């Protein structure tokens, strides 16, 4: 288990503040000790899409704060239709700012992004071993591709 640092505590407080501000926005992943707060709607969120006047096919980018145990990651999911120029796959980087945060990203072939797809991507990152990613192992601000070795 990783040591909880002051930076971890800041990220956890930020997540807790976001959760307190809008508790209905928090999604818990069944069977896991994970929860996340999406920033953009997903294709299966019919009520939200109707309120915004958009359709599932408009859900081509989803960002979310993802809490895994005592760590918080920023996860970005893109479809090819989003205009992203990366190849299909999984990526990671370290952000700069008030406190460093690991950003995870996935570029997918699907036409739009659903909650099931976001959670499938989370499971990929978990199997990859995100607990082993650290500030010293990631580039600053530029995404590096991750490959699954198992």
N, C-alpha and C positions, 0 to 999 in steps of 0.2 A: 504494500500500500504506500502511495506517495505521501510525503510529508505535506501538511497543510501550511502554506506560507501566507505572509501578509497579502501577497497578490491574489492567492486563491480566495482569501477571506473577502477581499474587495469585490472579486467577481461573484462570489456567492451572495454578498450583500446586494449587489446590483441586481442579480436574478431575483432575490427575495423582494426587493422593492418593486420590480416589474410585476411580479406575481401578486403582490398586495394591491397594486394599482388596478389590475384587471384580472382577478382570479379566474374568470370564465375563459380567458385566453390560454390558460395552461393545459397542456395535453400530457397525460401520463401514458407511458408505453406499457401495455399489458405484459405481465410476466417479467418486467425489468424494473430496476430501481432508477428509472430515467423519467424526466419530464422535460418538456420543451415549450417555448413560447414562439409561435410563428409570427413573423413580421408581415408577411404577405399571405393572402388567402390561398388555400389549396383547392384543386379542382372538385373535390367531393364536398366542399363546404357550401352547399346549395343556398342556404339562408343568407350567408355573408355575401356570396356572389350576387344574389338578387338585390340585396341592399345597395351594393356598389354598382349595379347595372352592368356587370361583366359576365362572361360565360366561362365554363371550364377551360376552353381552348386558350383563354387569356392567361392562364396560370402557368407561365413559362419560366418563372424565377420564384424561388421561395428561400427566404432567409429565416433563421430561427436561432434563438439562444437555447442551447441544449445542456441541461444539467445531468451529469453522470457522477454519482457519488459526491465527492467533495471537489469536483471540478466543473467548470462551465466552458463550453466551446461555442464558437459562432459557426453555424453550419449554413452553407450556401449551396443550393441545388439549382442547376440551370438545364434547360433543354437546348438542343441545337438551334431551335427557333428563336432563342433569346438573343442571338447574335454573338454569343461567346465563340471565340476562335480556337479554343482548346479541343483536343481530341476527347472522345468519350473516355471517362475514367475518374479517378479519385486523386485529390490534391490536398496539400496542407501548406500553411505558412504561419509565420509569427507576425502579428500586427504590432505597430508601435502606437504609442499613445500614453495616457496617464499610467496605465499598467499593461504589460504585454499580455496578449491573449492569442491562443491558437485558433486560427481560422481553418476550417475544413471545407472542402468544396467537392462537388460531384457534377460532372457533365453527363447527361443521359440522352438516349436516343428517343425516348417517349415524346409524344406530341404535347403533353401537359403533365403537371405534377400533382399527385394525390398524396393524401396522408399515408396510405400504405407504402407508396414509393419512398417517401421521406424516411419512414421507419425502417424500410429495407436497407436504405443507404446507411442509416445509423448502425444497423446490425453489421454491415460490412466494415465500417470503421471500428466497431468494437472488436470484431474478429481480427482485424489488422493489428490491433494493439495500441489504441490511442493513448492508453496509460503510459506507454513508453515514449511518446513524443515529448520533446522538451524544447525549451527556448534555444538550447545549444545545438539541437539537431535539425532545426528548420531555418530556411532563409527568411530574411526580414522583408516583408511586403510583396515578395514575388512567390507565387505558388510553385511548389515542386510536386511532380507526379509521385504517387505512392503505388507500389505494386504489391500484390498479395503474394506471400511466399509459401503459403501452405497449400 
